[in-house]
Amino acid sequence: MKLHRNLALGIVEGLQNIFNNKVPLRIELSRLLKLNRKWGSRDRRLLGKILIDCIRWKNTYAHLGNLNVKTKYFNWKLLGVWLLLKEYELPEWDEIIGLKELHSKPPLDPKKINRIIRHSIPDWLDKLGLETFGEDTWEKELKKQNEEASLVLRANTLKTSPERLQRILEKKFNISSSLNKAYPEALIIENHIKLTHLEPYQKGLFEIQDANSQLVSHWADPKPGMKVIDACAGAGGKTLHMAALMENKGNIIALDNYPKKLEQLIKRAHRNRINIIQTHDANEANVLKSNYKKADVVLIDAPCSGLGTLRRNPAAKWHMKSDRMKELQELQLNILQKNATLVKKGGKLIYATCSIFPSENNHQIQFFLKSEAGKRFNLVREQTFLAHETSFDGFFIAELNAE
């Protein structure tokens, strides 16, 4: 097998932007595909596969190729290691001349090769994980986080049932999926395939959403007719799920700091035929003032490190730093304190992150409960969902009630 030079150029450009310029993986991949519309479907899939592999296994590939970040043409040589591992023809390109064979071959012996190389993670993250979980659990979690994530759909129960959607996908498109009783609306597809062009998606029969992410709305448990505030709505995956659970009856106020995300939410709501959602800038003082202690449910899906989602976004481990995590923790607590004022007496506050680390999760809840804004709340339950235990994204959810 042979890799064409123009595809290699795209891959290396992507690695450069993701590693050096800290461009988010999804944004960079989308940009590359838009710039190169003439690439065939096979090339487009291959680019995504190689890019994610090289990001996920950067430390491991560097070890196998006897490389370091100061090596000339480092990103090219990472690509060269991938080609050797996958038994592709190694081209006679100037950037990878000298990389004729691997310095060592997998699987790497855990007794001889340390964890940051075997599991390809930064030093600081390994220390944090070891301190948090202990060696056995941390090893299991890292192994799972380096596996490719399943593709999970959420059936829009306003339009269909998971069982009916499963039959439609199987009969009309030959797409097999499985159900899971722990996730009532989820369909799990093992192979990653493009679905957004299909008629069922265009008609709003389903959204793409990780299974543990779907649990957040079930913890919120909104009922028809309720007033719900999604304080960090983003593009609205959980907002739409809550609207479906509410049978499109009631009122959802979706807040976010980024207008483009809210624009995407509006488009998705239209496709889902949902009309109970209002969108507002999260900094609008009037929204906070007019909804003071009026919401039945407030959901805070807080900005976080994303370190529970490394299976689908391995770039997060290279972009995140301990200093940045501390900044995020300050932001999380501020968001909690500000939006807790919107929960009415007897109402519910849900706090969630796609992180597995206590500093962003359990500790934040304890800090909040000791603060002035948190004094009227009681912790009902909290849980960290680890990838190796659930086979889905790492998540944390806490439920608090207001007195």
Contacts in CASP RR format, 6 or more apart in sequence:
PFRMAT RR
TARGET T0000
AUTHOR 0000-0000-0000
METHOD contacts of the structure
MODEL  1
MKLHRNLALGIVEGLQNIFNNKVPLRIELSRLLKLNRKWGSRDRRLLGKI
LIDCIRWKNTYAHLGNLNVKTKYFNWKLLGVWLLLKEYELPEWDEIIGLK
ELHSKPPLDPKKINRIIRHSIPDWLDKLGLETFGEDTWEKELKKQNEEAS
LVLRANTLKTSPERLQRILEKKFNISSSLNKAYPEALIIENHIKLTHLEP
YQKGLFEIQDANSQLVSHWADPKPGMKVIDACAGAGGKTLHMAALMENKG
NIIALDNYPKKLEQLIKRAHRNRINIIQTHDANEANVLKSNYKKADVVLI
DAPCSGLGTLRRNPAAKWHMKSDRMKELQELQLNILQKNATLVKKGGKLI
YATCSIFPSENNHQIQFFLKSEAGKRFNLVREQTFLAHETSFDGFFIAEL
NAE
1 86 0 8 1.000
1 87 0 8 1.000
1 88 0 8 1.000
1 89 0 8 1.000
2 88 0 8 1.000
2 89 0 8 1.000
2 91 0 8 1.000
3 46 0 8 1.000
3 83 0 8 1.000
3 88 0 8 1.000
3 89 0 8 1.000
3 91 0 8 1.000
4 43 0 8 1.000
5 91 0 8 1.000
5 93 0 8 1.000
6 36 0 8 1.000
7 39 0 8 1.000
7 43 0 8 1.000
7 46 0 8 1.000
7 47 0 8 1.000
8 76 0 8 1.000
8 79 0 8 1.000
8 91 0 8 1.000
8 93 0 8 1.000
10 32 0 8 1.000
10 36 0 8 1.000
10 47 0 8 1.000
11 47 0 8 1.000
11 50 0 8 1.000
11 51 0 8 1.000
11 54 0 8 1.000
11 79 0 8 1.000
12 75 0 8 1.000
12 76 0 8 1.000
12 79 0 8 1.000
12 95 0 8 1.000
13 32 0 8 1.000
14 23 0 8 1.000
14 28 0 8 1.000
14 32 0 8 1.000
14 51 0 8 1.000
15 51 0 8 1.000
15 54 0 8 1.000
15 55 0 8 1.000
15 75 0 8 1.000
15 78 0 8 1.000
15 79 0 8 1.000
16 75 0 8 1.000
17 23 0 8 1.000
17 28 0 8 1.000
18 24 0 8 1.000
18 25 0 8 1.000
18 28 0 8 1.000
18 51 0 8 1.000
18 55 0 8 1.000
18 315 0 8 1.000
18 318 0 8 1.000
19 55 0 8 1.000
19 58 0 8 1.000
19 75 0 8 1.000
19 318 0 8 1.000
22 319 0 8 1.000
24 313 0 8 1.000
24 315 0 8 1.000
24 319 0 8 1.000
25 51 0 8 1.000
25 52 0 8 1.000
25 55 0 8 1.000
25 313 0 8 1.000
25 314 0 8 1.000
25 315 0 8 1.000
26 313 0 8 1.000
29 47 0 8 1.000
29 48 0 8 1.000
29 51 0 8 1.000
32 47 0 8 1.000
33 39 0 8 1.000
33 44 0 8 1.000
33 47 0 8 1.000
39 47 0 8 1.000
50 79 0 8 1.000
50 82 0 8 1.000
52 314 0 8 1.000
53 82 0 8 1.000
54 61 0 8 1.000
54 75 0 8 1.000
54 78 0 8 1.000
54 79 0 8 1.000
54 82 0 8 1.000
55 314 0 8 1.000
55 315 0 8 1.000
55 318 0 8 1.000
56 120 0 8 1.000
56 146 0 8 1.000
56 310 0 8 1.000
56 314 0 8 1.000
57 120 0 8 1.000
57 146 0 8 1.000
58 78 0 8 1.000
58 120 0 8 1.000
58 318 0 8 1.000
59 116 0 8 1.000
59 117 0 8 1.000
59 120 0 8 1.000
59 121 0 8 1.000
60 106 0 8 1.000
60 108 0 8 1.000
60 117 0 8 1.000
60 118 0 8 1.000
60 119 0 8 1.000
60 120 0 8 1.000
61 67 0 8 1.000
61 78 0 8 1.000
61 81 0 8 1.000
61 82 0 8 1.000
61 85 0 8 1.000
61 120 0 8 1.000
62 68 0 8 1.000
62 69 0 8 1.000
62 74 0 8 1.000
62 78 0 8 1.000
62 81 0 8 1.000
63 103 0 8 1.000
63 104 0 8 1.000
63 108 0 8 1.000
63 113 0 8 1.000
63 117 0 8 1.000
64 81 0 8 1.000
64 85 0 8 1.000
64 102 0 8 1.000
64 103 0 8 1.000
64 104 0 8 1.000
64 105 0 8 1.000
64 106 0 8 1.000
65 77 0 8 1.000
65 81 0 8 1.000
65 99 0 8 1.000
65 102 0 8 1.000
65 103 0 8 1.000
66 103 0 8 1.000
67 74 0 8 1.000
67 77 0 8 1.000
67 78 0 8 1.000
67 81 0 8 1.000
68 74 0 8 1.000
71 77 0 8 1.000
73 95 0 8 1.000
73 96 0 8 1.000
76 93 0 8 1.000
76 95 0 8 1.000
76 96 0 8 1.000
77 95 0 8 1.000
77 96 0 8 1.000
77 99 0 8 1.000
79 96 0 8 1.000
80 90 0 8 1.000
80 96 0 8 1.000
80 99 0 8 1.000
81 99 0 8 1.000
81 102 0 8 1.000
82 88 0 8 1.000
83 89 0 8 1.000
83 90 0 8 1.000
84 90 0 8 1.000
84 99 0 8 1.000
84 101 0 8 1.000
84 102 0 8 1.000
85 102 0 8 1.000
85 106 0 8 1.000
90 96 0 8 1.000
90 99 0 8 1.000
90 100 0 8 1.000
108 117 0 8 1.000
108 118 0 8 1.000
110 118 0 8 1.000
115 121 0 8 1.000
115 126 0 8 1.000
115 139 0 8 1.000
115 142 0 8 1.000
116 122 0 8 1.000
116 123 0 8 1.000
116 126 0 8 1.000
119 126 0 8 1.000
119 139 0 8 1.000
119 142 0 8 1.000
119 143 0 8 1.000
119 146 0 8 1.000
120 146 0 8 1.000
121 142 0 8 1.000
121 317 0 8 1.000
122 317 0 8 1.000
122 318 0 8 1.000
124 321 0 8 1.000
124 322 0 8 1.000
125 307 0 8 1.000
125 317 0 8 1.000
125 320 0 8 1.000
126 138 0 8 1.000
128 322 0 8 1.000
128 357 0 8 1.000
129 138 0 8 1.000
129 357 0 8 1.000
130 138 0 8 1.000
132 138 0 8 1.000
132 356 0 8 1.000
132 357 0 8 1.000
132 358 0 8 1.000
133 141 0 8 1.000
137 386 0 8 1.000
137 388 0 8 1.000
140 388 0 8 1.000
141 356 0 8 1.000
141 386 0 8 1.000
141 387 0 8 1.000
141 388 0 8 1.000
143 388 0 8 1.000
144 311 0 8 1.000
144 386 0 8 1.000
144 387 0 8 1.000
144 388 0 8 1.000
144 391 0 8 1.000
145 308 0 8 1.000
145 310 0 8 1.000
145 311 0 8 1.000
145 387 0 8 1.000
145 388 0 8 1.000
146 310 0 8 1.000
146 311 0 8 1.000
146 314 0 8 1.000
147 311 0 8 1.000
148 192 0 8 1.000
148 311 0 8 1.000
149 210 0 8 1.000
149 311 0 8 1.000
149 312 0 8 1.000
149 392 0 8 1.000
149 393 0 8 1.000
150 188 0 8 1.000
150 189 0 8 1.000
150 190 0 8 1.000
150 391 0 8 1.000
150 392 0 8 1.000
151 188 0 8 1.000
151 189 0 8 1.000
151 190 0 8 1.000
151 191 0 8 1.000
151 192 0 8 1.000
151 193 0 8 1.000
151 195 0 8 1.000
151 208 0 8 1.000
152 183 0 8 1.000
152 186 0 8 1.000
152 187 0 8 1.000
152 188 0 8 1.000
152 189 0 8 1.000
152 208 0 8 1.000
152 209 0 8 1.000
152 210 0 8 1.000
152 211 0 8 1.000
152 214 0 8 1.000
152 392 0 8 1.000
153 165 0 8 1.000
153 177 0 8 1.000
153 186 0 8 1.000
153 187 0 8 1.000
153 188 0 8 1.000
153 189 0 8 1.000
153 195 0 8 1.000
153 206 0 8 1.000
153 207 0 8 1.000
153 208 0 8 1.000
153 209 0 8 1.000
154 185 0 8 1.000
154 186 0 8 1.000
154 187 0 8 1.000
154 206 0 8 1.000
154 207 0 8 1.000
154 208 0 8 1.000
154 209 0 8 1.000
154 214 0 8 1.000
154 241 0 8 1.000
155 161 0 8 1.000
155 162 0 8 1.000
155 164 0 8 1.000
155 165 0 8 1.000
155 185 0 8 1.000
155 186 0 8 1.000
155 187 0 8 1.000
155 205 0 8 1.000
155 206 0 8 1.000
156 204 0 8 1.000
156 205 0 8 1.000
156 206 0 8 1.000
156 207 0 8 1.000
156 240 0 8 1.000
156 244 0 8 1.000
156 272 0 8 1.000
157 185 0 8 1.000
157 244 0 8 1.000
157 245 0 8 1.000
158 243 0 8 1.000
158 244 0 8 1.000
158 247 0 8 1.000
158 248 0 8 1.000
158 272 0 8 1.000
158 273 0 8 1.000
158 274 0 8 1.000
159 203 0 8 1.000
159 204 0 8 1.000
159 205 0 8 1.000
159 272 0 8 1.000
159 273 0 8 1.000
160 168 0 8 1.000
160 200 0 8 1.000
160 205 0 8 1.000
160 206 0 8 1.000
162 179 0 8 1.000
162 184 0 8 1.000
162 185 0 8 1.000
162 186 0 8 1.000
162 187 0 8 1.000
163 179 0 8 1.000
165 187 0 8 1.000
165 200 0 8 1.000
165 205 0 8 1.000
165 206 0 8 1.000
166 177 0 8 1.000
166 179 0 8 1.000
166 187 0 8 1.000
168 200 0 8 1.000
168 205 0 8 1.000
169 175 0 8 1.000
169 176 0 8 1.000
169 177 0 8 1.000
169 187 0 8 1.000
169 200 0 8 1.000
170 176 0 8 1.000
170 177 0 8 1.000
173 198 0 8 1.000
175 189 0 8 1.000
175 193 0 8 1.000
175 195 0 8 1.000
176 189 0 8 1.000
176 190 0 8 1.000
177 187 0 8 1.000
177 188 0 8 1.000
177 189 0 8 1.000
178 187 0 8 1.000
178 188 0 8 1.000
179 186 0 8 1.000
179 187 0 8 1.000
179 188 0 8 1.000
180 186 0 8 1.000
180 188 0 8 1.000
180 211 0 8 1.000
182 211 0 8 1.000
183 211 0 8 1.000
183 214 0 8 1.000
183 215 0 8 1.000
184 218 0 8 1.000
185 214 0 8 1.000
185 241 0 8 1.000
185 244 0 8 1.000
186 211 0 8 1.000
186 214 0 8 1.000
187 206 0 8 1.000
188 211 0 8 1.000
195 201 0 8 1.000
195 206 0 8 1.000
195 208 0 8 1.000
196 202 0 8 1.000
196 208 0 8 1.000
200 206 0 8 1.000
202 271 0 8 1.000
203 271 0 8 1.000
204 271 0 8 1.000
204 272 0 8 1.000
204 273 0 8 1.000
207 237 0 8 1.000
207 240 0 8 1.000
207 241 0 8 1.000
207 268 0 8 1.000
207 272 0 8 1.000
209 237 0 8 1.000
209 241 0 8 1.000
210 309 0 8 1.000
210 312 0 8 1.000
210 392 0 8 1.000
210 393 0 8 1.000
211 390 0 8 1.000
211 392 0 8 1.000
211 393 0 8 1.000
212 385 0 8 1.000
212 390 0 8 1.000
212 392 0 8 1.000
212 393 0 8 1.000
212 394 0 8 1.000
212 395 0 8 1.000
213 237 0 8 1.000
213 238 0 8 1.000
213 354 0 8 1.000
213 393 0 8 1.000
213 395 0 8 1.000
214 241 0 8 1.000
215 385 0 8 1.000
215 395 0 8 1.000
215 397 0 8 1.000
216 238 0 8 1.000
216 241 0 8 1.000
216 299 0 8 1.000
216 301 0 8 1.000
216 350 0 8 1.000
216 352 0 8 1.000
216 395 0 8 1.000
216 397 0 8 1.000
217 238 0 8 1.000
217 241 0 8 1.000
217 242 0 8 1.000
217 245 0 8 1.000
217 299 0 8 1.000
218 245 0 8 1.000
219 350 0 8 1.000
219 352 0 8 1.000
219 397 0 8 1.000
219 399 0 8 1.000
220 228 0 8 1.000
220 238 0 8 1.000
220 242 0 8 1.000
220 297 0 8 1.000
220 299 0 8 1.000
220 348 0 8 1.000
220 350 0 8 1.000
221 245 0 8 1.000
221 297 0 8 1.000
221 348 0 8 1.000
222 228 0 8 1.000
222 242 0 8 1.000
222 245 0 8 1.000
222 246 0 8 1.000
222 296 0 8 1.000
222 297 0 8 1.000
223 245 0 8 1.000
223 246 0 8 1.000
223 296 0 8 1.000
224 246 0 8 1.000
224 247 0 8 1.000
224 249 0 8 1.000
224 250 0 8 1.000
225 246 0 8 1.000
225 249 0 8 1.000
225 250 0 8 1.000
225 251 0 8 1.000
226 246 0 8 1.000
226 250 0 8 1.000
226 251 0 8 1.000
226 296 0 8 1.000
226 297 0 8 1.000
227 250 0 8 1.000
227 251 0 8 1.000
227 253 0 8 1.000
227 291 0 8 1.000
227 294 0 8 1.000
227 295 0 8 1.000
227 296 0 8 1.000
227 297 0 8 1.000
228 242 0 8 1.000
228 246 0 8 1.000
228 250 0 8 1.000
228 251 0 8 1.000
228 252 0 8 1.000
228 253 0 8 1.000
228 295 0 8 1.000
228 296 0 8 1.000
228 297 0 8 1.000
228 298 0 8 1.000
228 299 0 8 1.000
229 252 0 8 1.000
229 253 0 8 1.000
229 255 0 8 1.000
229 291 0 8 1.000
229 295 0 8 1.000
229 297 0 8 1.000
229 298 0 8 1.000
229 299 0 8 1.000
229 339 0 8 1.000
229 342 0 8 1.000
230 236 0 8 1.000
230 238 0 8 1.000
230 239 0 8 1.000
230 242 0 8 1.000
230 252 0 8 1.000
230 253 0 8 1.000
230 254 0 8 1.000
230 255 0 8 1.000
230 299 0 8 1.000
230 301 0 8 1.000
231 255 0 8 1.000
231 282 0 8 1.000
231 298 0 8 1.000
231 299 0 8 1.000
231 300 0 8 1.000
231 301 0 8 1.000
231 335 0 8 1.000
231 339 0 8 1.000
231 342 0 8 1.000
232 255 0 8 1.000
232 256 0 8 1.000
232 282 0 8 1.000
232 299 0 8 1.000
232 300 0 8 1.000
232 301 0 8 1.000
232 302 0 8 1.000
232 303 0 8 1.000
232 335 0 8 1.000
233 239 0 8 1.000
233 254 0 8 1.000
233 255 0 8 1.000
233 256 0 8 1.000
233 261 0 8 1.000
233 262 0 8 1.000
233 265 0 8 1.000
233 279 0 8 1.000
233 301 0 8 1.000
234 254 0 8 1.000
234 256 0 8 1.000
234 258 0 8 1.000
234 261 0 8 1.000
234 262 0 8 1.000
234 264 0 8 1.000
234 265 0 8 1.000
235 261 0 8 1.000
235 264 0 8 1.000
235 265 0 8 1.000
235 268 0 8 1.000
236 254 0 8 1.000
236 261 0 8 1.000
236 264 0 8 1.000
236 265 0 8 1.000
236 268 0 8 1.000
237 265 0 8 1.000
237 268 0 8 1.000
238 299 0 8 1.000
238 301 0 8 1.000
239 252 0 8 1.000
239 254 0 8 1.000
239 265 0 8 1.000
239 269 0 8 1.000
239 277 0 8 1.000
240 265 0 8 1.000
240 268 0 8 1.000
240 269 0 8 1.000
240 272 0 8 1.000
240 274 0 8 1.000
240 277 0 8 1.000
242 252 0 8 1.000
242 297 0 8 1.000
242 299 0 8 1.000
243 252 0 8 1.000
243 269 0 8 1.000
243 272 0 8 1.000
243 274 0 8 1.000
243 276 0 8 1.000
243 277 0 8 1.000
244 272 0 8 1.000
244 274 0 8 1.000
246 252 0 8 1.000
246 276 0 8 1.000
248 273 0 8 1.000
248 274 0 8 1.000
248 275 0 8 1.000
248 276 0 8 1.000
249 276 0 8 1.000
250 276 0 8 1.000
251 276 0 8 1.000
251 278 0 8 1.000
252 276 0 8 1.000
252 277 0 8 1.000
252 278 0 8 1.000
253 277 0 8 1.000
253 278 0 8 1.000
253 279 0 8 1.000
253 280 0 8 1.000
253 287 0 8 1.000
253 291 0 8 1.000
253 295 0 8 1.000
254 262 0 8 1.000
254 265 0 8 1.000
254 277 0 8 1.000
254 278 0 8 1.000
254 279 0 8 1.000
254 280 0 8 1.000
255 279 0 8 1.000
255 280 0 8 1.000
255 281 0 8 1.000
255 282 0 8 1.000
255 284 0 8 1.000
255 287 0 8 1.000
256 262 0 8 1.000
256 265 0 8 1.000
256 279 0 8 1.000
256 281 0 8 1.000
256 282 0 8 1.000
257 281 0 8 1.000
257 282 0 8 1.000
257 283 0 8 1.000
259 281 0 8 1.000
262 279 0 8 1.000
262 281 0 8 1.000
265 277 0 8 1.000
265 279 0 8 1.000
266 277 0 8 1.000
266 279 0 8 1.000
269 275 0 8 1.000
269 277 0 8 1.000
280 287 0 8 1.000
281 287 0 8 1.000
288 338 0 8 1.000
288 341 0 8 1.000
288 342 0 8 1.000
291 342 0 8 1.000
292 341 0 8 1.000
292 342 0 8 1.000
293 341 0 8 1.000
293 342 0 8 1.000
293 343 0 8 1.000
293 344 0 8 1.000
293 345 0 8 1.000
294 342 0 8 1.000
294 344 0 8 1.000
295 342 0 8 1.000
295 343 0 8 1.000
295 344 0 8 1.000
295 347 0 8 1.000
296 344 0 8 1.000
296 347 0 8 1.000
296 348 0 8 1.000
297 343 0 8 1.000
297 347 0 8 1.000
297 348 0 8 1.000
297 349 0 8 1.000
297 350 0 8 1.000
298 339 0 8 1.000
298 340 0 8 1.000
298 342 0 8 1.000
298 343 0 8 1.000
298 348 0 8 1.000
298 349 0 8 1.000
298 350 0 8 1.000
299 350 0 8 1.000
299 352 0 8 1.000
300 335 0 8 1.000
300 336 0 8 1.000
300 339 0 8 1.000
300 349 0 8 1.000
300 350 0 8 1.000
300 351 0 8 1.000
300 352 0 8 1.000
301 352 0 8 1.000
301 353 0 8 1.000
302 331 0 8 1.000
302 332 0 8 1.000
302 335 0 8 1.000
302 336 0 8 1.000
302 351 0 8 1.000
302 352 0 8 1.000
302 353 0 8 1.000
302 360 0 8 1.000
302 364 0 8 1.000
303 328 0 8 1.000
303 331 0 8 1.000
303 332 0 8 1.000
303 335 0 8 1.000
304 328 0 8 1.000
304 332 0 8 1.000
304 353 0 8 1.000
304 354 0 8 1.000
304 355 0 8 1.000
304 360 0 8 1.000
305 316 0 8 1.000
305 320 0 8 1.000
305 324 0 8 1.000
305 325 0 8 1.000
305 328 0 8 1.000
305 355 0 8 1.000
305 357 0 8 1.000
305 360 0 8 1.000
306 313 0 8 1.000
306 316 0 8 1.000
306 320 0 8 1.000
306 353 0 8 1.000
306 354 0 8 1.000
306 355 0 8 1.000
307 316 0 8 1.000
307 317 0 8 1.000
307 320 0 8 1.000
307 355 0 8 1.000
307 356 0 8 1.000
307 357 0 8 1.000
308 354 0 8 1.000
308 355 0 8 1.000
308 356 0 8 1.000
308 387 0 8 1.000
308 393 0 8 1.000
308 394 0 8 1.000
308 395 0 8 1.000
309 316 0 8 1.000
309 354 0 8 1.000
309 393 0 8 1.000
309 394 0 8 1.000
310 316 0 8 1.000
310 317 0 8 1.000
311 387 0 8 1.000
311 393 0 8 1.000
312 393 0 8 1.000
325 357 0 8 1.000
325 359 0 8 1.000
325 360 0 8 1.000
328 360 0 8 1.000
329 359 0 8 1.000
329 360 0 8 1.000
329 364 0 8 1.000
332 353 0 8 1.000
332 360 0 8 1.000
332 364 0 8 1.000
333 364 0 8 1.000
333 367 0 8 1.000
333 368 0 8 1.000
333 371 0 8 1.000
336 351 0 8 1.000
336 364 0 8 1.000
336 368 0 8 1.000
336 373 0 8 1.000
337 368 0 8 1.000
337 371 0 8 1.000
337 372 0 8 1.000
337 373 0 8 1.000
337 374 0 8 1.000
338 373 0 8 1.000
339 349 0 8 1.000
340 349 0 8 1.000
340 368 0 8 1.000
340 373 0 8 1.000
340 374 0 8 1.000
340 377 0 8 1.000
340 402 0 8 1.000
341 373 0 8 1.000
343 349 0 8 1.000
343 377 0 8 1.000
343 402 0 8 1.000
344 402 0 8 1.000
345 402 0 8 1.000
345 403 0 8 1.000
346 401 0 8 1.000
346 402 0 8 1.000
346 403 0 8 1.000
347 401 0 8 1.000
347 402 0 8 1.000
348 399 0 8 1.000
348 400 0 8 1.000
348 401 0 8 1.000
348 402 0 8 1.000
349 377 0 8 1.000
349 399 0 8 1.000
349 400 0 8 1.000
349 401 0 8 1.000
349 402 0 8 1.000
350 397 0 8 1.000
350 398 0 8 1.000
350 399 0 8 1.000
350 400 0 8 1.000
351 364 0 8 1.000
351 365 0 8 1.000
351 368 0 8 1.000
351 397 0 8 1.000
351 398 0 8 1.000
351 400 0 8 1.000
352 395 0 8 1.000
352 396 0 8 1.000
352 397 0 8 1.000
352 398 0 8 1.000
353 360 0 8 1.000
353 361 0 8 1.000
353 395 0 8 1.000
353 396 0 8 1.000
354 393 0 8 1.000
354 394 0 8 1.000
354 395 0 8 1.000
355 361 0 8 1.000
355 394 0 8 1.000
355 396 0 8 1.000
356 384 0 8 1.000
356 385 0 8 1.000
356 386 0 8 1.000
356 387 0 8 1.000
356 394 0 8 1.000
356 395 0 8 1.000
356 396 0 8 1.000
360 396 0 8 1.000
361 382 0 8 1.000
361 384 0 8 1.000
361 396 0 8 1.000
361 398 0 8 1.000
362 382 0 8 1.000
362 384 0 8 1.000
362 396 0 8 1.000
362 398 0 8 1.000
365 379 0 8 1.000
365 382 0 8 1.000
365 398 0 8 1.000
365 400 0 8 1.000
368 374 0 8 1.000
368 377 0 8 1.000
369 375 0 8 1.000
369 377 0 8 1.000
369 379 0 8 1.000
369 400 0 8 1.000
376 402 0 8 1.000
376 403 0 8 1.000
377 400 0 8 1.000
377 401 0 8 1.000
377 402 0 8 1.000
377 403 0 8 1.000
378 400 0 8 1.000
378 401 0 8 1.000
378 403 0 8 1.000
379 398 0 8 1.000
379 399 0 8 1.000
379 400 0 8 1.000
380 399 0 8 1.000
380 400 0 8 1.000
380 401 0 8 1.000
381 398 0 8 1.000
381 399 0 8 1.000
382 396 0 8 1.000
382 397 0 8 1.000
382 398 0 8 1.000
382 399 0 8 1.000
383 396 0 8 1.000
383 397 0 8 1.000
383 398 0 8 1.000
384 394 0 8 1.000
384 395 0 8 1.000
384 396 0 8 1.000
385 392 0 8 1.000
385 393 0 8 1.000
385 394 0 8 1.000
385 395 0 8 1.000
385 396 0 8 1.000
385 397 0 8 1.000
386 394 0 8 1.000
387 393 0 8 1.000
387 394 0 8 1.000
END
